[in-house]
Amino acid sequence: MSTLANDPRLIAGEASFRGIVATYRRRISSGDVGQLPVIIGLVVIWSVFGIASGGTFFTPVNLVNLSLQMAAVGTIAVGVVFVLLLGEIDLTVGVMSGLAAGIMAVLNVQAGLPGPLAVLGGLVAGLLVGAFHGMWITRFRIPSFVVTLAGLIAWQGVLLFVLGSRGTINLRDPFITGLAGTFFTGIWAWVIGAGFVVYVGGTAYMQRRNRVAAGLSGGPTLLVWARTAISAAVVALAIVVLSQDRGLPLSLVLLVGLVVVMDFVARRTRFGRMVFAVGGNAEAARRAGIPVDRVRVAVFIMASTFAAWGGILAASRLLAVTQSSGSGDVLLNAIASAVIGGTSLFGGRGTAWAALLGILVIQSISNGMDLLSFEPAIKLTITGAVLLTAVTIDALARRGREQH
């Protein structure tokens, strides 16, 4: 097999565009659909809502609102991706986001702590809750579903206790409100956009170089330039459109930055490789010397901390924390975003980008239906149908890989 892999004729064939198409066809037939369904789904969703709303969906005001709406749940979904990579589940990310926001509000408004310290307090609360979940799961060998289901109930009670009889705390601290109320325009928006394009192009180039160095097909250099050019065009269009309203939201920049960092962690670090190994086969990972329990605890800490950060971003956008913070469809949308973006419920397959793509799908559907004044019942039904479709595609893809 190694001889075939290093056959110059094979490498040259796959490096051509015809070879790339043939390779991609083989990947699809073997169940490796990648994120193609998500991209196709986004094109369909945006086209339908753009036409149905008479173009209102594509107005700068609505697209800025869509960006703001994505940030909180998208941040939570990044943590959910890593939990799903382990083949586990965390049902507390929604209520944890509300609890962290409540703790931050109490520390800032009632205790008088400065905004940065109050935010730090909310994040520490998320870290401690995640550590508690992870250690309880690993120490007593209780399924994560059961432990986090208990947490879903218990932490909601803690949130009610933290907020007290007032039930609602309004936020006025400039630092806290600025997390969702800050926008970049002009040169700063373009600098941020250019940095992202450089990252995309640099990553594609490094991947190709590493594959070629290993004697594998890296594809034509033109493909790297094409990917970079497409990214540059999309980013430039986004900045131009968003700048016609308030600008590029800081909360969106924070979300994309988090995705970039966690994508690097997942694909380029020892910890990321251990997460995939544990999710693929925990027993094999244990025999290989991987500290499985420590990895599980670390991932639950990560998920709960990201949930806390997402709750803080949500509170910043709404300028208040209430007893219903983190409830409703927050948990559903966070899990749905991870799965719809391409993360497998069976563990061992997915990327941090799944959270960003998934929340873009979920929030586009929600935003579009709001513009068309759909009833909540219809919104929930359609969202559930999209999630079921994503899980079905995942199951069929997994079956195809097993057959090959």
Buried (B, 14 or more C-beta within 10 A) or exposed (E): EEEEEEEEEBBEBBBEEEBBEEBBEEEBEBBBBEBBBBEEBBEEBBEBBBEBBEEBBEBBEBBBBBBBBBBBBBBBBBBBBBBBBBBBBBBBBBBBBBBBBBBBBBBBBEEEBEBEEBBBBBBBBBBBBBBBBBBBBBEEEEEBEEBBBBBBEEBBEBBBEBBEEEEEBEBEBEBBBEBBBBBBBEEEBBEBBBBBBEBBBEBBBEBBEEBBEEEBBBBBEEBBEEBBEEBBEBBBEBBEBBBBBBBBBBBBBBBBBBBBEBBBBBBEEEBBBBBBBBBBBBEEBBEEEBEBBEBBBBBBBBBBBBBBBBBBBBBBBBEBBBBEBBBEBBBBBBBBBBBBBBBBBEBBBBBBBBBBBBBBBBBBBBBBBEBBEBEEEEBEEBBEEBBEEBBEBBBEBBEBEEEE
